[in-house]
Amino acid sequence: MEYPRVLIDTSIIIEHLRKRDRRKSVLYRIAGDYELCAATVVEFELYAGAIDEQKFHDVQEILERCELLPFTSPVAQVAARTYLDLKAANQLIEMRDLFIAATALAYGLPLMTLNAGHFGRVEQLQLQPLP
């Protein structure tokens, strides 16, 4: 059985890692319903925040269950066009978030995030509703 693919934002994973009862996290609730993908920018953000061995292990365990999508030349081109559009509209978002949005666009995937208002500035980006 094939599952729909979705790109998950850093916020989805961080919310999971911070929950006392991880069974109540968005990540836990969607894990069996989607093929989870993450941008390599998300990988960077998570490992940069893994300040001890346990956090590093937790991040590693989650990312092993995701297909990691690289920041390629086509993604960079989408990111540049998106940046110019957002800049012209005076709606810029943080550069790492721009790269995550561009990854979703370049790979043709919806993005699941806890920051829908923020990513909603990217007109072409399809946001996957939270469960």
N, CA, C and O atoms as CSV, one atom per row, in Angstrom:
chain,resi,resn,atom,element,x,y,z
A,1,MET,N,N,0.826,-1.176,0.000
A,1,MET,CA,C,0.000,0.000,0.000
A,1,MET,C,C,0.877,1.250,0.000
A,1,MET,O,O,1.795,1.380,0.810
A,2,GLU,N,N,0.578,2.168,-0.924
A,2,GLU,CA,C,1.331,3.412,-0.997
A,2,GLU,C,C,0.684,4.480,-0.136
A,2,GLU,O,O,-0.539,4.601,-0.065
A,3,TYR,N,N,1.530,5.236,0.506
A,3,TYR,CA,C,1.073,6.332,1.341
A,3,TYR,C,C,1.414,7.648,0.638
A,3,TYR,O,O,2.407,7.720,-0.085
A,4,PRO,N,N,0.601,8.686,0.844
A,4,PRO,CA,C,0.952,9.983,0.249
A,4,PRO,C,C,2.228,10.521,0.890
A,4,PRO,O,O,2.480,10.333,2.080
A,5,ARG,N,N,3.020,11.193,0.065
A,5,ARG,CA,C,4.260,11.784,0.562
A,5,ARG,C,C,3.981,13.194,1.064
A,5,ARG,O,O,3.166,13.921,0.497
A,6,VAL,N,N,4.664,13.562,2.123
A,6,VAL,CA,C,4.549,14.911,2.678
A,6,VAL,C,C,5.917,15.332,3.205
A,6,VAL,O,O,6.648,14.537,3.794
A,7,LEU,N,N,6.242,16.603,2.976
A,7,LEU,CA,C,7.465,17.159,3.534
A,7,LEU,C,C,7.118,17.741,4.900
A,7,LEU,O,O,6.199,18.551,5.021
A,8,ILE,N,N,7.848,17.330,5.914
A,8,ILE,CA,C,7.574,17.858,7.248
A,8,ILE,C,C,8.613,18.926,7.591
A,8,ILE,O,O,9.802,18.796,7.300
A,9,ASP,N,N,8.115,19.968,8.213
A,9,ASP,CA,C,8.955,21.081,8.640
A,9,ASP,C,C,9.600,20.752,9.984
A,9,ASP,O,O,9.154,19.852,10.696
A,10,THR,N,N,10.629,21.475,10.313
A,10,THR,CA,C,11.326,21.315,11.584
A,10,THR,C,C,10.363,21.406,12.765
A,10,THR,O,O,10.527,20.695,13.756
A,11,SER,N,N,9.366,22.272,12.663
A,11,SER,CA,C,8.437,22.480,13.776
A,11,SER,C,C,7.693,21.201,14.153
A,11,SER,O,O,7.391,20.992,15.327
A,12,ILE,N,N,7.398,20.356,13.193
A,12,ILE,CA,C,6.693,19.101,13.455
A,12,ILE,C,C,7.569,18.174,14.310
A,12,ILE,O,O,7.081,17.524,15.234
A,13,ILE,N,N,8.841,18.125,13.995
A,13,ILE,CA,C,9.762,17.233,14.718
A,13,ILE,C,C,10.083,17.805,16.101
A,13,ILE,O,O,10.127,17.069,17.087
A,14,ILE,N,N,10.303,19.104,16.169
A,14,ILE,CA,C,10.607,19.716,17.466
A,14,ILE,C,C,9.433,19.558,18.429
A,14,ILE,O,O,9.627,19.276,19.611
A,15,GLU,N,N,8.224,19.740,17.923
A,15,GLU,CA,C,7.042,19.564,18.772
A,15,GLU,C,C,7.013,18.147,19.343
A,15,GLU,O,O,6.686,17.947,20.513
A,16,HIS,N,N,7.356,17.173,18.511
A,16,HIS,CA,C,7.388,15.775,18.952
A,16,HIS,C,C,8.451,15.581,20.041
A,16,HIS,O,O,8.190,14.944,21.062
A,17,LEU,N,N,9.623,16.121,19.820
A,17,LEU,CA,C,10.726,15.944,20.767
A,17,LEU,C,C,10.461,16.623,22.110
A,17,LEU,O,O,10.983,16.188,23.137
A,18,ARG,N,N,9.665,17.672,22.108
A,18,ARG,CA,C,9.398,18.420,23.340
A,18,ARG,C,C,8.219,17.870,24.142
A,18,ARG,O,O,8.067,18.200,25.318
A,19,LYS,N,N,7.393,17.045,23.526
A,19,LYS,CA,C,6.202,16.525,24.219
A,19,LYS,C,C,6.606,15.536,25.306
A,19,LYS,O,O,7.491,14.704,25.105
A,20,ARG,N,N,5.952,15.635,26.456
A,20,ARG,CA,C,6.144,14.617,27.500
A,20,ARG,C,C,5.587,13.291,27.014
A,20,ARG,O,O,6.232,12.248,27.123
A,21,ASP,N,N,4.384,13.351,26.479
A,21,ASP,CA,C,3.748,12.163,25.922
A,21,ASP,C,C,3.802,12.295,24.405
A,21,ASP,O,O,2.940,12.929,23.796
A,22,ARG,N,N,4.811,11.698,23.811
A,22,ARG,CA,C,5.042,11.841,22.374
A,22,ARG,C,C,3.916,11.243,21.533
A,22,ARG,O,O,3.808,11.543,20.344
A,23,ARG,N,N,3.085,10.409,22.131
A,23,ARG,CA,C,1.946,9.853,21.399
A,23,ARG,C,C,0.912,10.926,21.084
A,23,ARG,O,O,0.006,10.698,20.283
A,24,LYS,N,N,1.040,12.089,21.707
A,24,LYS,CA,C,0.116,13.192,21.456
A,24,LYS,C,C,0.668,14.202,20.443
A,24,LYS,O,O,0.044,15.234,20.198
A,25,SER,N,N,1.813,13.915,19.864
A,25,SER,CA,C,2.422,14.836,18.905
A,25,SER,C,C,1.835,14.633,17.507
A,25,SER,O,O,1.295,13.574,17.189
A,26,VAL,N,N,1.953,15.659,16.696
A,26,VAL,CA,C,1.518,15.570,15.301
A,26,VAL,C,C,2.319,14.487,14.588
A,26,VAL,O,O,1.748,13.690,13.844
A,27,LEU,N,N,3.618,14.444,14.800
A,27,LEU,CA,C,4.469,13.460,14.132
A,27,LEU,C,C,4.009,12.039,14.436
A,27,LEU,O,O,3.939,11.202,13.536
A,28,TYR,N,N,3.703,11.769,15.673
A,28,TYR,CA,C,3.241,10.438,16.061
A,28,TYR,C,C,1.928,10.108,15.347
A,28,TYR,O,O,1.740,8.990,14.867
A,29,ARG,N,N,1.028,11.084,15.282
A,29,ARG,CA,C,-0.287,10.849,14.684
A,29,ARG,C,C,-0.223,10.643,13.182
A,29,ARG,O,O,-1.081,9.956,12.627
A,30,ILE,N,N,0.771,11.216,12.499
A,30,ILE,CA,C,0.827,11.088,11.037
A,30,ILE,C,C,1.764,9.987,10.550
A,30,ILE,O,O,1.731,9.619,9.376
A,31,ALA,N,N,2.595,9.462,11.442
A,31,ALA,CA,C,3.650,8.528,11.035
A,31,ALA,C,C,3.138,7.331,10.233
A,31,ALA,O,O,3.822,6.877,9.315
A,32,GLY,N,N,1.969,6.815,10.552
A,32,GLY,CA,C,1.448,5.659,9.831
A,32,GLY,C,C,0.602,5.989,8.625
A,32,GLY,O,O,0.141,5.092,7.919
A,33,ASP,N,N,0.390,7.286,8.380
A,33,ASP,CA,C,-0.501,7.699,7.293
A,33,ASP,C,C,0.211,8.321,6.101
A,33,ASP,O,O,-0.385,8.486,5.037
A,34,TYR,N,N,1.480,8.667,6.272
A,34,TYR,CA,C,2.232,9.355,5.219
A,34,TYR,C,C,3.615,8.750,5.059
A,34,TYR,O,O,4.168,8.154,5.982
A,35,GLU,N,N,4.152,8.918,3.868
A,35,GLU,CA,C,5.575,8.698,3.647
A,35,GLU,C,C,6.232,10.030,3.976
A,35,GLU,O,O,6.043,11.014,3.261
A,36,LEU,N,N,6.997,10.062,5.051
A,36,LEU,CA,C,7.556,11.307,5.556
A,36,LEU,C,C,8.857,11.671,4.846
A,36,LEU,O,O,9.754,10.843,4.687
A,37,CYS,N,N,8.932,12.911,4.431
A,37,CYS,CA,C,10.135,13.449,3.804
A,37,CYS,C,C,10.571,14.671,4.592
A,37,CYS,O,O,9.748,15.350,5.206
A,38,ALA,N,N,11.856,14.944,4.574
A,38,ALA,CA,C,12.395,16.132,5.231
A,38,ALA,C,C,13.495,16.709,4.357
A,38,ALA,O,O,14.260,15.972,3.735
A,39,ALA,N,N,13.566,18.016,4.317
A,39,ALA,CA,C,14.627,18.699,3.581
A,39,ALA,C,C,15.932,18.582,4.365
A,39,ALA,O,O,15.921,18.506,5.594
A,40,THR,N,N,17.038,18.567,3.658
A,40,THR,CA,C,18.320,18.508,4.352
A,40,THR,C,C,18.542,19.753,5.212
A,40,THR,O,O,19.339,19.721,6.149
A,41,VAL,N,N,17.854,20.833,4.905
A,41,VAL,CA,C,17.913,22.022,5.760
A,41,VAL,C,C,17.297,21.707,7.128
A,41,VAL,O,O,17.791,22.177,8.153
A,42,VAL,N,N,16.228,20.917,7.144
A,42,VAL,CA,C,15.626,20.472,8.403
A,42,VAL,C,C,16.627,19.619,9.171
A,42,VAL,O,O,16.773,19.758,10.385
A,43,GLU,N,N,17.310,18.742,8.457
A,43,GLU,CA,C,18.342,17.907,9.088
A,43,GLU,C,C,19.384,18.791,9.767
A,43,GLU,O,O,19.760,18.540,10.913
A,44,PHE,N,N,19.850,19.818,9.069
A,44,PHE,CA,C,20.812,20.751,9.650
A,44,PHE,C,C,20.257,21.406,10.910
A,44,PHE,O,O,20.923,21.431,11.946
A,45,GLU,N,N,19.030,21.940,10.823
A,45,GLU,CA,C,18.450,22.645,11.970
A,45,GLU,C,C,18.342,21.730,13.188
A,45,GLU,O,O,18.617,22.150,14.312
A,46,LEU,N,N,17.944,20.490,12.962
A,46,LEU,CA,C,17.775,19.560,14.081
A,46,LEU,C,C,19.106,19.170,14.711
A,46,LEU,O,O,19.236,19.172,15.935
A,47,TYR,N,N,20.098,18.834,13.882
A,47,TYR,CA,C,21.401,18.463,14.442
A,47,TYR,C,C,22.087,19.654,15.103
A,47,TYR,O,O,22.820,19.480,16.076
A,48,ALA,N,N,21.860,20.857,14.588
A,48,ALA,CA,C,22.447,22.049,15.199
A,48,ALA,C,C,21.875,22.285,16.593
A,48,ALA,O,O,22.532,22.885,17.444
A,49,GLY,N,N,20.651,21.814,16.824
A,49,GLY,CA,C,20.032,21.973,18.132
A,49,GLY,C,C,20.207,20.785,19.060
A,49,GLY,O,O,19.766,20.821,20.209
A,50,ALA,N,N,20.848,19.730,18.570
A,50,ALA,CA,C,21.055,18.522,19.385
A,50,ALA,C,C,22.284,18.731,20.265
A,50,ALA,O,O,23.408,18.416,19.875
A,51,ILE,N,N,22.050,19.264,21.448
A,51,ILE,CA,C,23.167,19.703,22.290
A,51,ILE,C,C,23.755,18.622,23.187
A,51,ILE,O,O,24.737,18.865,23.890
A,52,ASP,N,N,23.165,17.435,23.169
A,52,ASP,CA,C,23.756,16.331,23.925
A,52,ASP,C,C,23.514,15.023,23.160
A,52,ASP,O,O,22.798,15.000,22.159
A,53,GLU,N,N,24.119,13.948,23.645
A,53,GLU,CA,C,24.049,12.660,22.946
A,53,GLU,C,C,22.625,12.132,22.815
A,53,GLU,O,O,22.268,11.562,21.784
A,54,GLN,N,N,21.809,12.316,23.851
A,54,GLN,CA,C,20.425,11.828,23.797
A,54,GLN,C,C,19.629,12.561,22.723
A,54,GLN,O,O,18.897,11.939,21.953
A,55,LYS,N,N,19.773,13.879,22.672
A,55,LYS,CA,C,19.064,14.667,21.655
A,55,LYS,C,C,19.554,14.289,20.258
A,55,LYS,O,O,18.755,14.180,19.328
A,56,PHE,N,N,20.861,14.091,20.111
A,56,PHE,CA,C,21.426,13.666,18.824
A,56,PHE,C,C,20.820,12.331,18.408
A,56,PHE,O,O,20.426,12.157,17.255
A,57,HIS,N,N,20.745,11.399,19.335
A,57,HIS,CA,C,20.174,10.079,19.052
A,57,HIS,C,C,18.700,10.193,18.675
A,57,HIS,O,O,18.249,9.542,17.733
A,58,ASP,N,N,17.951,11.010,19.401
A,58,ASP,CA,C,16.523,11.192,19.103
A,58,ASP,C,C,16.326,11.746,17.696
A,58,ASP,O,O,15.463,11.276,16.955
A,59,VAL,N,N,17.126,12.746,17.331
A,59,VAL,CA,C,17.040,13.336,15.991
A,59,VAL,C,C,17.392,12.292,14.948
A,59,VAL,O,O,16.697,12.150,13.942
A,60,GLN,N,N,18.468,11.563,15.186
A,60,GLN,CA,C,18.917,10.537,14.251
A,60,GLN,C,C,17.828,9.478,14.034
A,60,GLN,O,O,17.581,9.059,12.903
A,61,GLU,N,N,17.197,9.059,15.097
A,61,GLU,CA,C,16.152,8.039,15.025
A,61,GLU,C,C,14.964,8.509,14.183
A,61,GLU,O,O,14.414,7.738,13.397
A,62,ILE,N,N,14.575,9.756,14.347
A,62,ILE,CA,C,13.459,10.297,13.561
A,62,ILE,C,C,13.853,10.437,12.097
A,62,ILE,O,O,13.093,10.043,11.212
A,63,LEU,N,N,15.024,10.991,11.834
A,63,LEU,CA,C,15.434,11.223,10.454
A,63,LEU,C,C,15.659,9.926,9.677
A,63,LEU,O,O,15.534,9.906,8.453
A,64,GLU,N,N,15.989,8.855,10.378
A,64,GLU,CA,C,16.143,7.558,9.710
A,64,GLU,C,C,14.824,7.072,9.108
A,64,GLU,O,O,14.818,6.244,8.197
A,65,ARG,N,N,13.718,7.587,9.619
A,65,ARG,CA,C,12.389,7.192,9.136
A,65,ARG,C,C,11.863,8.128,8.053
A,65,ARG,O,O,10.749,7.954,7.559
A,66,CYS,N,N,12.665,9.112,7.692
A,66,CYS,CA,C,12.273,10.085,6.673
A,66,CYS,C,C,13.160,9.940,5.440
A,66,CYS,O,O,14.326,9.557,5.534
A,67,GLU,N,N,12.587,10.251,4.297
A,67,GLU,CA,C,13.396,10.382,3.095
A,67,GLU,C,C,13.962,11.799,3.113
A,67,GLU,O,O,13.206,12.771,3.118
A,68,LEU,N,N,15.276,11.917,3.122
A,68,LEU,CA,C,15.913,13.228,3.154
A,68,LEU,C,C,16.089,13.740,1.724
A,68,LEU,O,O,16.697,13.075,0.885
A,69,LEU,N,N,15.551,14.924,1.461
A,69,LEU,CA,C,15.583,15.508,0.128
A,69,LEU,C,C,16.650,16.600,0.090
A,69,LEU,O,O,16.588,17.559,0.859
A,70,PRO,N,N,17.630,16.453,-0.808
A,70,PRO,CA,C,18.761,17.379,-0.821
A,70,PRO,C,C,18.426,18.742,-1.431
A,70,PRO,O,O,17.485,18.891,-2.210
A,71,PHE,N,N,19.232,19.718,-1.044
A,71,PHE,CA,C,19.162,21.064,-1.617
A,71,PHE,C,C,19.994,21.024,-2.887
A,71,PHE,O,O,21.221,21.120,-2.847
A,72,THR,N,N,19.311,20.883,-4.012
A,72,THR,CA,C,19.960,20.733,-5.307
A,72,THR,C,C,19.904,22.041,-6.094
A,72,THR,O,O,19.322,23.025,-5.637
A,73,SER,N,N,20.506,22.042,-7.266
A,73,SER,CA,C,20.461,23.223,-8.131
A,73,SER,C,C,19.022,23.597,-8.503
A,73,SER,O,O,18.689,24.782,-8.458
A,74,PRO,N,N,18.146,22.638,-8.869
A,74,PRO,CA,C,16.751,23.025,-9.135
A,74,PRO,C,C,16.051,23.624,-7.908
A,74,PRO,O,O,15.238,24.538,-8.044
A,75,VAL,N,N,16.363,23.115,-6.717
A,75,VAL,CA,C,15.780,23.677,-5.494
A,75,VAL,C,C,16.291,25.103,-5.302
A,75,VAL,O,O,15.524,25.991,-4.929
A,76,ALA,N,N,17.573,25.326,-5.552
A,76,ALA,CA,C,18.156,26.664,-5.417
A,76,ALA,C,C,17.490,27.651,-6.376
A,76,ALA,O,O,17.259,28.807,-6.022
A,77,GLN,N,N,17.184,27.191,-7.586
A,77,GLN,CA,C,16.519,28.068,-8.558
A,77,GLN,C,C,15.105,28.427,-8.099
A,77,GLN,O,O,14.684,29.577,-8.221
A,78,VAL,N,N,14.379,27.449,-7.574
A,78,VAL,CA,C,13.039,27.713,-7.035
A,78,VAL,C,C,13.151,28.671,-5.850
A,78,VAL,O,O,12.348,29.595,-5.717
A,79,ALA,N,N,14.139,28.454,-4.997
A,79,ALA,CA,C,14.336,29.315,-3.825
A,79,ALA,C,C,14.598,30.758,-4.262
A,79,ALA,O,O,14.058,31.693,-3.670
A,80,ALA,N,N,15.415,30.938,-5.284
A,80,ALA,CA,C,15.734,32.281,-5.757
A,80,ALA,C,C,14.491,32.977,-6.310
A,80,ALA,O,O,14.250,34.145,-6.005
A,81,ARG,N,N,13.706,32.275,-7.115
A,81,ARG,CA,C,12.473,32.874,-7.652
A,81,ARG,C,C,11.501,33.210,-6.530
A,81,ARG,O,O,10.875,34.270,-6.540
A,82,THR,N,N,11.374,32.310,-5.565
A,82,THR,CA,C,10.466,32.531,-4.441
A,82,THR,C,C,10.945,33.714,-3.603
A,82,THR,O,O,10.138,34.539,-3.175
A,83,TYR,N,N,12.228,33.800,-3.374
A,83,TYR,CA,C,12.807,34.928,-2.634
A,83,TYR,C,C,12.459,36.252,-3.310
A,83,TYR,O,O,12.029,37.199,-2.651
A,84,LEU,N,N,12.646,36.310,-4.622
A,84,LEU,CA,C,12.362,37.543,-5.355
A,84,LEU,C,C,10.878,37.913,-5.278
A,84,LEU,O,O,10.532,39.086,-5.136
A,85,ASP,N,N,10.004,36.906,-5.373
A,85,ASP,CA,C,8.559,37.155,-5.254
A,85,ASP,C,C,8.210,37.695,-3.868
A,85,ASP,O,O,7.465,38.667,-3.747
A,86,LEU,N,N,8.746,37.064,-2.830
A,86,LEU,CA,C,8.463,37.496,-1.459
A,86,LEU,C,C,9.042,38.879,-1.182
A,86,LEU,O,O,8.420,39.695,-0.503
A,87,LYS,N,N,10.224,39.133,-1.706
A,87,LYS,CA,C,10.860,40.436,-1.509
A,87,LYS,C,C,10.031,41.534,-2.172
A,87,LYS,O,O,9.825,42.599,-1.590
A,88,ALA,N,N,9.557,41.273,-3.388
A,88,ALA,CA,C,8.743,42.260,-4.111
A,88,ALA,C,C,7.449,42.563,-3.361
A,88,ALA,O,O,6.938,43.681,-3.420
A,89,ALA,N,N,6.921,41.561,-2.655
A,89,ALA,CA,C,5.676,41.732,-1.896
A,89,ALA,C,C,5.943,42.193,-0.462
A,89,ALA,O,O,5.013,42.337,0.331
A,90,ASN,N,N,7.224,42.423,-0.134
A,90,ASN,CA,C,7.619,42.800,1.226
A,90,ASN,C,C,7.125,41.766,2.247
A,90,ASN,O,O,6.625,42.127,3.312
A,91,GLN,N,N,7.271,40.480,1.910
A,91,GLN,CA,C,6.788,39.378,2.740
A,91,GLN,C,C,7.883,38.343,3.005
A,91,GLN,O,O,7.579,37.158,3.143
A,92,LEU,N,N,9.137,38.758,3.076
A,92,LEU,CA,C,10.241,37.813,3.241
A,92,LEU,C,C,10.071,36.938,4.479
A,92,LEU,O,O,9.536,37.365,5.502
A,93,ILE,N,N,10.546,35.700,4.351
A,93,ILE,CA,C,10.599,34.771,5.476
A,93,ILE,C,C,12.059,34.422,5.713
A,93,ILE,O,O,12.915,34.706,4.875
A,94,GLU,N,N,12.340,33.809,6.847
A,94,GLU,CA,C,13.708,33.431,7.203
A,94,GLU,C,C,14.283,32.529,6.102
A,94,GLU,O,O,13.565,31.700,5.543
A,95,MET,N,N,15.563,32.689,5.794
A,95,MET,CA,C,16.189,32.005,4.663
A,95,MET,C,C,16.082,30.484,4.759
A,95,MET,O,O,15.824,29.830,3.748
A,96,ARG,N,N,16.272,29.904,5.944
A,96,ARG,CA,C,16.160,28.445,6.045
A,96,ARG,C,C,14.741,27.988,5.740
A,96,ARG,O,O,14.549,26.939,5.125
A,97,ASP,N,N,13.740,28.764,6.163
A,97,ASP,CA,C,12.353,28.428,5.845
A,97,ASP,C,C,12.089,28.568,4.350
A,97,ASP,O,O,11.330,27.792,3.771
A,98,LEU,N,N,12.714,29.554,3.738
A,98,LEU,CA,C,12.613,29.707,2.291
A,98,LEU,C,C,13.157,28.463,1.583
A,98,LEU,O,O,12.573,27.997,0.605
A,99,PHE,N,N,14.269,27.933,2.076
A,99,PHE,CA,C,14.857,26.732,1.480
A,99,PHE,C,C,13.961,25.513,1.679
A,99,PHE,O,O,13.867,24.662,0.795
A,100,ILE,N,N,13.308,25.426,2.824
A,100,ILE,CA,C,12.380,24.314,3.082
A,100,ILE,C,C,11.183,24.418,2.139
A,100,ILE,O,O,10.772,23.422,1.543
A,101,ALA,N,N,10.627,25.614,2.003
A,101,ALA,CA,C,9.501,25.824,1.088
A,101,ALA,C,C,9.913,25.498,-0.343
A,101,ALA,O,O,9.159,24.856,-1.074
A,102,ALA,N,N,11.089,25.932,-0.743
A,102,ALA,CA,C,11.574,25.662,-2.102
A,102,ALA,C,C,11.765,24.168,-2.330
A,102,ALA,O,O,11.518,23.675,-3.431
A,103,THR,N,N,12.200,23.446,-1.308
A,103,THR,CA,C,12.349,21.990,-1.427
A,103,THR,C,C,10.989,21.357,-1.689
A,103,THR,O,O,10.861,20.500,-2.564
A,104,ALA,N,N,9.980,21.771,-0.941
A,104,ALA,CA,C,8.623,21.243,-1.154
A,104,ALA,C,C,8.149,21.544,-2.573
A,104,ALA,O,O,7.605,20.670,-3.249
A,105,LEU,N,N,8.353,22.772,-3.019
A,105,LEU,CA,C,7.918,23.157,-4.366
A,105,LEU,C,C,8.660,22.378,-5.447
A,105,LEU,O,O,8.045,21.868,-6.383
A,106,ALA,N,N,9.978,22.288,-5.317
A,106,ALA,CA,C,10.785,21.620,-6.340
A,106,ALA,C,C,10.475,20.133,-6.446
A,106,ALA,O,O,10.522,19.567,-7.538
A,107,TYR,N,N,10.158,19.497,-5.323
A,107,TYR,CA,C,9.856,18.071,-5.321
A,107,TYR,C,C,8.357,17.798,-5.482
A,107,TYR,O,O,7.933,16.643,-5.509
A,108,GLY,N,N,7.567,18.856,-5.587
A,108,GLY,CA,C,6.130,18.710,-5.788
A,108,GLY,C,C,5.401,18.095,-4.613
A,108,GLY,O,O,4.488,17.289,-4.793
A,109,LEU,N,N,5.802,18.475,-3.399
A,109,LEU,CA,C,5.214,17.908,-2.189
A,109,LEU,C,C,4.480,18.967,-1.374
A,109,LEU,O,O,4.873,20.133,-1.365
A,110,PRO,N,N,3.415,18.560,-0.692
A,110,PRO,CA,C,2.809,19.477,0.262
A,110,PRO,C,C,3.703,19.559,1.495
A,110,PRO,O,O,4.458,18.633,1.792
A,111,LEU,N,N,3.609,20.674,2.203
A,111,LEU,CA,C,4.390,20.886,3.420
A,111,LEU,C,C,3.470,20.826,4.627
A,111,LEU,O,O,2.422,21.471,4.656
A,112,MET,N,N,3.874,20.040,5.629
A,112,MET,CA,C,3.149,20.020,6.888
A,112,MET,C,C,4.008,20.769,7.904
A,112,MET,O,O,5.181,20.452,8.104
A,113,THR,N,N,3.399,21.767,8.539
A,113,THR,CA,C,4.124,22.638,9.458
A,113,THR,C,C,3.196,23.137,10.553
A,113,THR,O,O,1.976,23.150,10.390
A,114,LEU,N,N,3.773,23.541,11.651
A,114,LEU,CA,C,3.017,24.209,12.703
A,114,LEU,C,C,3.050,25.728,12.497
A,114,LEU,O,O,2.459,26.479,13.273
A,115,ASN,N,N,3.741,26.168,11.452
A,115,ASN,CA,C,3.876,27.588,11.131
A,115,ASN,C,C,3.179,27.921,9.816
A,115,ASN,O,O,3.780,28.518,8.922
A,116,ALA,N,N,1.908,27.533,9.701
A,116,ALA,CA,C,1.169,27.725,8.451
A,116,ALA,C,C,1.071,29.203,8.067
A,116,ALA,O,O,1.163,29.536,6.885
A,117,GLY,N,N,0.889,30.078,9.028
A,117,GLY,CA,C,0.798,31.493,8.718
A,117,GLY,C,C,2.069,32.024,8.089
A,117,GLY,O,O,2.028,32.844,7.172
A,118,HIS,N,N,3.180,31.557,8.582
A,118,HIS,CA,C,4.495,31.963,8.092
A,118,HIS,C,C,4.723,31.434,6.674
A,118,HIS,O,O,5.039,32.199,5.762
A,119,PHE,N,N,4.562,30.127,6.498
A,119,PHE,CA,C,4.786,29.516,5.186
A,119,PHE,C,C,3.673,29.870,4.201
A,119,PHE,O,O,3.857,29.750,2.990
A,120,GLY,N,N,2.533,30.299,4.708
A,120,GLY,CA,C,1.426,30.697,3.844
A,120,GLY,C,C,1.744,31.888,2.960
A,120,GLY,O,O,1.009,32.165,2.012
A,121,ARG,N,N,2.816,32.594,3.248
A,121,ARG,CA,C,3.244,33.721,2.401
A,121,ARG,C,C,3.715,33.241,1.027
A,121,ARG,O,O,3.715,34.009,0.065
A,122,VAL,N,N,4.116,31.976,0.938
A,122,VAL,CA,C,4.611,31.420,-0.320
A,122,VAL,C,C,3.394,30.911,-1.100
A,122,VAL,O,O,2.880,29.823,-0.839
A,123,GLU,N,N,2.953,31.722,-2.056
A,123,GLU,CA,C,1.683,31.477,-2.745
A,123,GLU,C,C,1.555,30.091,-3.366
A,123,GLU,O,O,0.509,29.456,-3.232
A,124,GLN,N,N,2.573,29.619,-4.027
A,124,GLN,CA,C,2.484,28.354,-4.752
A,124,GLN,C,C,2.564,27.132,-3.837
A,124,GLN,O,O,2.270,26.017,-4.267
A,125,LEU,N,N,2.953,27.330,-2.598
A,125,LEU,CA,C,3.191,26.229,-1.680
A,125,LEU,C,C,1.882,25.639,-1.180
A,125,LEU,O,O,1.015,26.358,-0.683
A,126,GLN,N,N,1.744,24.313,-1.315
A,126,GLN,CA,C,0.562,23.616,-0.802
A,126,GLN,C,C,0.849,23.194,0.639
A,126,GLN,O,O,1.796,22.450,0.896
A,127,LEU,N,N,0.034,23.668,1.567
A,127,LEU,CA,C,0.187,23.285,2.968
A,127,LEU,C,C,-0.746,22.122,3.276
A,127,LEU,O,O,-1.940,22.171,2.979
A,128,GLN,N,N,-0.188,21.082,3.873
A,128,GLN,CA,C,-0.961,19.912,4.258
A,128,GLN,C,C,-1.629,20.206,5.590
A,128,GLN,O,O,-0.945,20.557,6.551
A,129,PRO,N,N,-2.950,20.072,5.672
A,129,PRO,CA,C,-3.625,20.333,6.957
A,129,PRO,C,C,-3.130,19.374,8.049
A,129,PRO,O,O,-2.806,18.216,7.783
A,130,LEU,N,N,-3.082,19.881,9.262
A,130,LEU,CA,C,-2.694,19.053,10.403
A,130,LEU,C,C,-3.822,18.098,10.747
A,130,LEU,O,O,-4.991,18.415,10.529
A,131,PRO,N,N,-3.485,16.926,11.284
A,131,PRO,CA,C,-4.536,15.974,11.647
A,131,PRO,C,C,-5.352,16.470,12.842
A,131,PRO,O,O,-6.280,15.790,13.280
